[in-house]
């Protein structure tokens, strides 16, 4: 027998065993890689679920805050309307008070004139006294005003200037 004939079956056996051994190792690696991939995918799924729960909770919080802000905005709008109504009422009241004051100021002279005209006519004696006083007031030499009362020692003396050169004291 030839060495090649003896070696050929051994070589075939070694090659077959090595091929079979490599295939098991590749399969094992594939299985391990598949298991790692599944574990990673499971972890990622759990993380995605956790993130989804957190996102949903945040959305609820944002919605609650929006609701609170909306209620506060509504309260502010009610306050704004009440303040605007008060301002409008105050300005109308001020305008009314001013107008009434102006009306009273305009009517007061008319009322006084009406009261004066409405009084009963004065008697003839009153009219005569008024005429005498007016004549004395406009006269060059008044008769009633020329009689001066004597000054008391307590009252200050006032002298009326009779000419432009005299000065009152």
ROKOLTOR-473360 format. One record per atom (N, C-alpha, C, CB): residue in one letter; x, y, z. Coordinates in steps of 0.05 Angstrom, whole numbers, padded with zeros to 5 digits, always signed. Glycine has a CB too. Layout:
BEGIN
AXYZ
...
//
This chain:
BEGIN
X+00016-00022+00000
X+00000+00000+00000
X+00017+00025+00000
X-00018-00001+00022
X+00007+00040-00010
X+00021+00065-00015
X+00014+00085+00007
X+00013+00076-00044
X+00032+00101+00013
X+00029+00121+00034
X+00006+00140+00027
X+00055+00137+00039
X+00002+00145+00004
X-00019+00163-00005
X-00046+00150+00000
X-00016+00170-00035
X-00047+00124-00004
X-00072+00110+00001
X-00079+00109+00030
X-00071+00082-00011
X-00059+00107+00047
X-00064+00106+00076
X-00071+00135+00085
X-00040+00094+00091
X-00058+00153+00076
X-00061+00181+00084
X-00087+00193+00074
X-00037+00197+00075
X-00095+00185+00052
X-00119+00196+00041
X-00143+00193+00059
X-00124+00184+00013
X-00149+00170+00070
X-00172+00168+00088
X-00168+00184+00113
X-00177+00138+00095
X-00143+00185+00124
X-00139+00201+00148
X-00143+00231+00142
X-00110+00196+00159
X-00133+00239+00120
X-00135+00267+00112
X-00165+00274+00108
X-00120+00273+00086
X-00179+00256+00097
X-00208+00261+00092
X-00223+00262+00119
X-00220+00239+00075
X-00214+00245+00137
X-00227+00245+00163
X-00221+00271+00178
X-00217+00220+00179
X-00196+00280+00177
X-00188+00304+00191
X-00203+00328+00179
X-00157+00309+00189
X-00204+00329+00152
X-00218+00351+00139
X-00248+00350+00146
X-00215+00349+00108
X-00260+00326+00147
X-00288+00323+00153
X-00293+00332+00182
X-00297+00294+00149
X-00276+00323+00200
X-00279+00331+00228
X-00275+00361+00232
X-00259+00315+00245
X-00256+00371+00218
X-00251+00400+00221
X-00275+00416+00210
X-00225+00408+00207
X-00285+00407+00188
X-00309+00420+00177
X-00332+00417+00196
X-00316+00409+00149
X-00336+00394+00206
X-00358+00390+00225
X-00354+00406+00250
X-00361+00360+00232
X-00330+00407+00260
X-00323+00423+00284
X-00327+00453+00279
X-00295+00418+00293
X-00321+00462+00256
X-00324+00491+00250
X-00354+00498+00248
X-00310+00498+00224
X-00369+00479+00237
X-00397+00485+00234
X-00411+00487+00261
X-00411+00463+00217
X-00403+00470+00280
X-00415+00472+00306
X-00408+00498+00319
X-00406+00448+00324
X-00384+00506+00315
X-00375+00531+00327
X-00389+00555+00314
X-00344+00534+00324
X-00393+00554+00288
X-00409+00576+00275
X-00437+00576+00284
X-00407+00572+00244
X-00449+00552+00287
X-00477+00550+00296
X-00479+00561+00325
X-00487+00521+00295
X-00460+00554+00341
X-00460+00563+00369
X-00458+00594+00370
X-00437+00550+00385
X-00440+00604+00353
X-00437+00633+00352
X-00463+00646+00342
X-00413+00641+00334
X-00475+00634+00322
X-00500+00645+00312
X-00522+00645+00334
X-00509+00630+00287
X-00523+00623+00349
X-00543+00620+00370
X-00538+00642+00391
X-00543+00592+00382
X-00512+00644+00399
X-00505+00664+00420
X-00512+00693+00410
X-00476+00662+00427
X-00505+00698+00385
X-00511+00724+00373
X-00541+00728+00372
X-00498+00727+00345
X-00556+00709+00365
X-00585+00711+00364
X-00596+00716+00392
X-00597+00685+00352
X-00586+00702+00412
X-00595+00706+00439
X-00589+00734+00449
X-00582+00684+00458
X-00564+00743+00443
X-00557+00770+00451
X-00575+00791+00437
X-00527+00776+00444
X-00581+00786+00412
X-00598+00804+00397
X-00626+00804+00409
X-00600+00795+00367
X-00636+00781+00417
X-00663+00779+00429
X-00663+00794+00456
X-00671+00750+00433
X-00641+00790+00472
X-00639+00804+00498
X-00638+00835+00494
X-00614+00795+00513
X-00622+00843+00474
X-00621+00872+00468
X-00648+00882+00459
X-00600+00877+00447
X-00661+00866+00443
X-00687+00875+00433
X-00708+00876+00456
X-00698+00856+00411
X-00706+00857+00474
X-00724+00858+00497
X-00719+00882+00515
X-00721+00831+00514
X-00693+00888+00519
X-00686+00912+00535
X-00695+00937+00521
X-00655+00913+00539
X-00692+00938+00495
X-00701+00962+00480
X-00731+00964+00481
X-00691+00960+00451
X-00745+00942+00480
X-00774+00943+00482
X-00783+00953+00510
X-00786+00915+00477
X-00769+00943+00531
X-00775+00953+00558
X-00769+00983+00560
X-00759+00937+00579
X-00747+00991+00549
X-00740+01020+00550
X-00761+01036+00535
X-00712+01024+00539
X-00769+01026+00511
X-00789+01040+00495
X-00815+01042+00511
X-00793+01026+00468
X-00823+01020+00524
X-00848+01020+00540
X-00846+01040+00563
X-00854+00992+00551
X-00822+01041+00576
X-00818+01060+00598
X-00819+01088+00588
X-00791+01054+00612
X-00806+01094+00566
X-00806+01120+00554
X-00835+01128+00546
X-00787+01121+00530
X-00850+01109+00535
X-00878+01115+00528
X-00894+01122+00552
X-00890+01090+00513
X-00890+01107+00575
X-00904+01114+00599
X-00897+01142+00609
X-00898+01093+00621
X-00871+01148+00609
X-00862+01174+00618
X-00873+01196+00600
X-00831+01176+00618
X-00873+01191+00574
X-00884+01211+00555
X-00913+01215+00559
X-00879+01201+00526
X-00928+01194+00564
X-00957+01196+00570
X-00961+01212+00596
X-00970+01168+00572
X-00945+01206+00616
X-00948+01221+00641
X-00942+01251+00637
X-00929+01210+00663
X-00921+01257+00621
X-00914+01285+00615
X-00937+01298+00600
X-00888+01287+00599
X-00949+01284+00581
X-00971+01295+00566
X-00995+01302+00585
X-00981+01276+00544
X-01000+01284+00604
X-01021+01289+00624
X-01015+01314+00640
X-01025+01265+00642
X-00989+01316+00649
X-00981+01340+00664
X-00984+01366+00648
X-00952+01337+00674
X-00976+01364+00623
X-00978+01388+00605
X-01008+01395+00602
X-00965+01383+00578
X-01025+01375+00598
X-01053+01380+00595
X-01065+01392+00620
X-01068+01354+00587
X-01057+01382+00643
X-01066+01393+00669
X-01057+01422+00672
X-01056+01376+00693
X-01032+01428+00664
X-01022+01456+00665
X-01038+01474+00646
X-00992+01456+00659
X-01043+01463+00622
X-01059+01479+00603
X-01087+01485+00614
X-01061+01464+00576
X-01098+01465+00627
X-01125+01469+00639
X-01124+01491+00660
X-01136+01443+00650
X-01103+01489+00678
X-01100+01509+00699
X-01095+01537+00687
X-01077+01501+00718
X-01079+01538+00667
X-01073+01564+00654
X-01099+01575+00641
X-01051+01561+00632
X-01114+01557+00629
X-01140+01566+00617
X-01159+01577+00638
X-01153+01543+00602
X-01160+01564+00661
X-01178+01574+00682
X-01168+01601+00693
X-01179+01553+00705
X-01141+01603+00696
X-01130+01629+00705
X-01136+01651+00685
X-01100+01626+00710
X-01133+01644+00659
X-01139+01664+00638
X-01168+01672+00639
X-01132+01652+00610
X-01186+01653+00644
X-01214+01660+00646
X-01220+01678+00670
X-01231+01635+00648
X-01206+01673+00693
X-01209+01690+00716
X-01199+01718+00710
X-01195+01678+00740
X-01176+01719+00697
X-01165+01746+00690
X-01184+01761+00671
X-01137+01742+00676
X-01196+01747+00653
X-01215+01759+00634
X-01239+01770+00650
X-01224+01740+00613
X-01249+01755+00669
X-01272+01765+00686
X-01263+01790+00701
X-01281+01742+00705
X-01239+01789+00713
X-01229+01812+00728
X-01226+01836+00709
X-01202+01806+00741
X-01215+01832+00685
X-01211+01853+00666
X-01238+01866+00659
X-01196+01843+00641
X-01258+01849+00654
X-01284+01860+00647
X-01296+01876+00670
X-01303+01837+00639
X-01293+01866+00694
X-01304+01881+00717
X-01290+01908+00721
X-01302+01864+00743
X-01263+01908+00717
X-01248+01933+00719
X-01257+01952+00697
X-01218+01928+00718
X-01260+01942+00673
X-01269+01959+00651
X-01297+01970+00656
X-01269+01943+00624
X-01314+01954+00667
X-01341+01964+00674
X-01340+01985+00695
X-01359+01940+00683
X-01323+01981+00716
X-01320+02001+00737
X-01309+02027+00726
X-01302+01991+00759
X-01289+02025+00708
X-01278+02049+00696
X-01298+02064+00680
X-01253+02042+00679
X-01314+02049+00665
X-01334+02062+00648
X-01355+02076+00666
X-01348+02041+00630
X-01363+02062+00688
X-01382+02074+00706
X-01371+02098+00720
X-01391+02053+00727
X-01345+02096+00728
X-01332+02119+00742
X-01330+02143+00723
X-01304+02111+00752
X-01323+02138+00698
X-01321+02160+00679
X-01348+02173+00673
X-01308+02151+00653
X-01369+02156+00672
X-01396+02167+00668
X-01405+02183+00692
X-01416+02144+00662
X-01398+02173+00716
X-01405+02187+00740
X-01391+02214+00741
X-01399+02170+00765
X-01365+02214+00735
X-01350+02239+00736
X-01361+02259+00715
X-01320+02234+00730
X-01367+02249+00692
X-01379+02267+00671
X-01406+02278+00681
X-01382+02252+00644
X-01422+02261+00693
X-01448+02270+00703
X-01445+02291+00725
X-01465+02247+00714
X-01426+02287+00743
X-01421+02306+00765
X-01412+02333+00753
X-01401+02295+00785
X-01394+02332+00734
X-01384+02356+00721
X-01406+02371+00707
X-01361+02350+00701
X-01422+02356+00692
X-01445+02369+00678
X-01465+02381+00697
X-01459+02348+00660
X-01471+02367+00719
X-01490+02378+00738
X-01478+02404+00751
X-01496+02357+00760
X-01452+02403+00757
X-01439+02427+00768
X-01441+02450+00749
X-01410+02421+00775
X-01436+02445+00723
X-01438+02467+00703
X-01466+02477+00701
X-01428+02456+00676
X-01486+02459+00702
X-01514+02468+00700
X-01520+02486+00725
X-01533+02444+00699
X-01511+02477+00748
X-01517+02493+00772
X-01503+02520+00770
X-01508+02478+00797
X-01478+02521+00761
X-01464+02546+00758
X-01478+02565+00738
X-01435+02541+00749
X-01489+02553+00717
X-01504+02569+00697
X-01531+02578+00708
X-01508+02554+00671
X-01544+02562+00723
X-01571+02568+00733
X-01571+02586+00757
X-01586+02543+00739
X-01549+02587+00772
X-01548+02603+00797
X-01554+02632+00792
X-01522+02600+00810
X-01541+02645+00772
X-01548+02673+00767
X-01577+02677+00759
X-01529+02685+00746
X-01587+02659+00744
X-01615+02661+00735
X-01634+02658+00759
X-01622+02640+00714
X-01628+02640+00778
X-01644+02636+00801
X-01643+02661+00819
X-01635+02612+00817
X-01619+02672+00822
X-01617+02697+00838
X-01633+02720+00826
X-01587+02705+00841
X-01630+02723+00799
X-01646+02744+00786
X-01675+02739+00789
X-01638+02745+00756
X-01684+02715+00787
X-01713+02708+00790
X-01722+02715+00818
X-01718+02679+00784
X-01705+02708+00838
X-01713+02714+00866
X-01714+02744+00871
X-01693+02702+00886
X-01696+02759+00859
X-01696+02788+00862
X-01721+02800+00849
X-01671+02801+00851
X-01727+02790+00825
X-01750+02801+00811
X-01777+02792+00823
X-01749+02792+00782
X-01777+02770+00836
X-01801+02759+00848
X-01808+02773+00874
X-01798+02729+00853
X-01789+02785+00887
X-01795+02798+00913
X-01816+02820+00909
X-01769+02811+00925
X-01833+02824+00929
X-01854+02845+00926
X-01841+02872+00924
X-01873+02844+00950
X-01855+02890+00910
X-01844+02917+00906
X-01840+02931+00932
X-01864+02933+00888
X-01818+02945+00934
X-01812+02959+00959
X-01832+02982+00962
X-01783+02969+00960
X-01835+02990+00986
X-01854+03012+00991
X-01843+03038+00982
X-01861+03013+01022
X-01859+03058+00981
X-01850+03085+00972
X-01829+03096+00990
X-01874+03104+00970
X-01831+03090+01016
X-01811+03100+01035
X-01784+03088+01029
X-01820+03094+01064
X-01784+03062+01024
X-01758+03049+01017
X-01747+03061+00992
X-01762+03019+01014
X-01764+03066+00973
X-01754+03077+00947
X-01743+03105+00952
X-01777+03077+00927
X-01756+03121+00968
X-01747+03148+00973
X-01720+03148+00987
X-01767+03163+00991
X-01716+03129+01006
X-01690+03127+01020
X-01668+03119+01001
X-01692+03107+01044
X-01675+03101+00984
X-01655+03092+00964
X-01647+03115+00945
X-01666+03068+00947
X-01667+03131+00937
X-01661+03153+00919
X-01644+03174+00933
X-01688+03167+00909
X-01650+03180+00958
X-01634+03200+00973
X-01605+03190+00976
X-01646+03206+01000
X-01602+03165+00982
X-01575+03154+00986
X-01559+03154+00960
X-01576+03125+00997
X-01573+03148+00938
X-01559+03148+00912
X-01551+03177+00904
X-01577+03136+00890
X-01569+03196+00909
X-01563+03224+00902
X-01539+03234+00919
X-01587+03242+00906
X-01539+03227+00944
X-01518+03235+00962
X-01491+03222+00953
X-01524+03228+00991
X-01493+03198+00944
X-01469+03183+00936
X-01456+03196+00911
X-01475+03154+00930
X-01472+03205+00892
X-01461+03216+00868
X-01458+03247+00869
X-01479+03209+00844
X-01467+03260+00890
X-01465+03289+00892
X-01437+03299+00896
X-01483+03299+00916
X-01432+03324+00887
X-01405+03335+00891
X-01399+03341+00920
X-01402+03362+00874
X-01419+03350+00934
X-01416+03355+00963
X-01437+03339+00977
X-01418+03386+00970
X-01431+03315+00985
X-01451+03299+00998
X-01459+03310+01026
X-01441+03270+01001
X-01485+03307+01031
X-01495+03317+01057
X-01493+03295+01078
X-01524+03326+01054
X-01499+03270+01071
X-01499+03249+01090
X-01471+03240+01097
X-01516+03225+01080
X-01454+03239+01077
X-01427+03229+01082
X-01409+03250+01094
X-01415+03219+01056
X-01417+03276+01093
X-01399+03297+01104
X-01400+03297+01134
X-01408+03324+01093
X-01421+03287+01146
X-01422+03285+01175
X-01407+03261+01184
X-01452+03285+01185
X-01384+03266+01194
X-01367+03244+01203
X-01372+03239+01232
X-01337+03249+01198
X-01373+03214+01240
X-01375+03208+01268
X-01349+03214+01282
X-01384+03179+01273
X-01350+03222+01307
X-01326+03228+01321
X-01311+03202+01326
X-01331+03243+01348
X-01285+03203+01321
X-01269+03179+01324
X-01264+03174+01353
X-01243+03181+01309
X-01266+03150+01361
X-01260+03143+01389
X-01230+03140+01392
X-01275+03117+01397
X-01222+03141+01417
X-01193+03139+01421
X-01182+03112+01414
X-01187+03146+01451
X-01198+03092+01414
X-01189+03064+01407
X-01187+03059+01377
X-01208+03044+01420
X-01202+03074+01362
X-01202+03068+01333
X-01181+03085+01319
X-01230+03073+01321
X-01169+03075+01298
X-01149+03090+01284
X-01162+03112+01268
X-01132+03072+01265
X-01148+03134+01265
X-01159+03157+01250
X-01152+03154+01221
X-01148+03184+01261
X-01172+03157+01204
X-01168+03155+01176
X-01177+03182+01164
X-01184+03132+01163
X-01159+03194+01149
X-01165+03220+01137
X-01168+03216+01107
X-01143+03240+01144
X-01189+03227+01096
X-01193+03225+01068
X-01180+03249+01055
X-01223+03223+01060
X-01165+03244+01034
X-01151+03266+01021
X-01171+03284+01006
X-01129+03255+01001
X-01169+03310+01011
X-01187+03328+00998
X-01175+03339+00972
X-01194+03351+01016
X-01149+03339+00970
X-01136+03347+00945
X-01115+03326+00938
X-01123+03375+00948
X-01105+03327+00914
X-01085+03307+00906
X-01059+03309+00922
X-01080+03309+00877
X-01053+03333+00933
X-01028+03336+00948
X-01030+03324+00976
X-01020+03365+00949
X-01053+03323+00987
X-01056+03312+01014
X-01054+03282+01012
X-01083+03320+01027
X-01043+03271+01033
X-01040+03241+01034
X-01056+03231+01058
X-01011+03232+01035
X-01069+03209+01055
X-01083+03198+01078
X-01064+03186+01098
X-01104+03177+01069
X-01072+03187+01124
X-01054+03176+01144
X-01068+03153+01158
X-01047+03197+01165
//
